[in-house]
Amino acid sequence: MKLKTIAAIAGIAFAMSASAATAAPLSGLGNAGTNGATQQNLLVKVHGIHRACMPGRFGWHRSSPRKRHIACRPFRPRGAGWTWRSQGPRQGWYNRQHRRWHN
């Protein structure tokens, strides 16, 4: 009977020590000296459904409601000399006069 009580108390203490607000399991144990920057590294960004034109595995595209990829280009920057260029894995607007890519 004492063993079950001790195990129950240990289990409750263990469960209460883990913070429920973070994405990592058992994050409340032993990380009292970490700062917010290391906590941000635990998040994984997912490239989901989006209506804006964004770069991804399929080049520049946007998503339809049926989860299809529709090829697109971002808006052309202001000024003269911008051309659409595909150079290896990189695609985007390139200015030949200033020899730079648009970010």
N, C-alpha and C positions, 0 to 999 in steps of 0.2 A: 504494500500500500504506500509506503514511504517512497519507494522508487518511482511509482507512477506520479506522485505529487511533485517530486523533484524534477522529473522529466517534463511535466506540464509547465512548471514554473520556468524552467530553462527554455522551453519552446516559446513561451509568451515573451520572455526577455529577448530572445533572439529575434522574434518577429517585430518587436517594438524598436529594436536598434536599427533596423533597415529603414531608410527613408522612402516613403511612398511617392514623393514628388519627382524623383529622378528616373532616368531611363535605364540605368544600370542596376542589376540585381545585387543585393547585399552592399549597397553603396554607403550605408551608414556605418559600416564596420571598418575601422582603421584608416580613414581618410580625413581625419580632422585637420590636417595641415595643408590640404589641397585648396587651390583657389578656383574661381569660376572658369578660368581659361581651360583647365584640364577637364572640367565637367562638360564643356561644350564639345570636346573631341569625341565624346561618347555617342553623339547623335549621328545618324546616318541620313543623308538627304536622298530623297527618292524622286526620280524624274517621272512624274505622273501625267495625268491628263491636263492639258493646258490649251487655252485658246490663243495665247500670244505666240508669236513666231520666236522660237528658241533653238539653239544648237543642241544636238543630241547624237545618239548613235547613227541616226539616219540622215545626218546633215541638218540643215536648217529646216524646221518643220513646225507644224502646229497639229493639235489633235482634234478630231471630230468627236461628237458625242458617242459615236459607235466605236471608239478607240482605234480609228484609222489614222495613219500619218499622212498629212497633206503637205507637200513641198511648198515652201514659201521663202521669201527673202525679207530681212528687216528693212525698215524705211531707209531710203537713201539719205545720207547726210547732206547738209546744206553746203553750197559752194561748188566750184568747178573741179574737174579732174577725178571724180570718184567713179570707179568701175568695179563691177562684181568680179571677183577673182577666186579661183579654186587652186590652191597650191598645196599639194599633198593632202594631209588631213584637215588643213585649215581652209575655211571658206568665209568670205565676207567682203565688205567694201574696202577697196584699197585706193589710196591717192597716189598716182604716179608722179605728180609734181613734187610732193613732199616726202615720197617714199615711206609711207606709214599706213598701218591698218587702223580702221575705225574700231574703237572698243565698244 
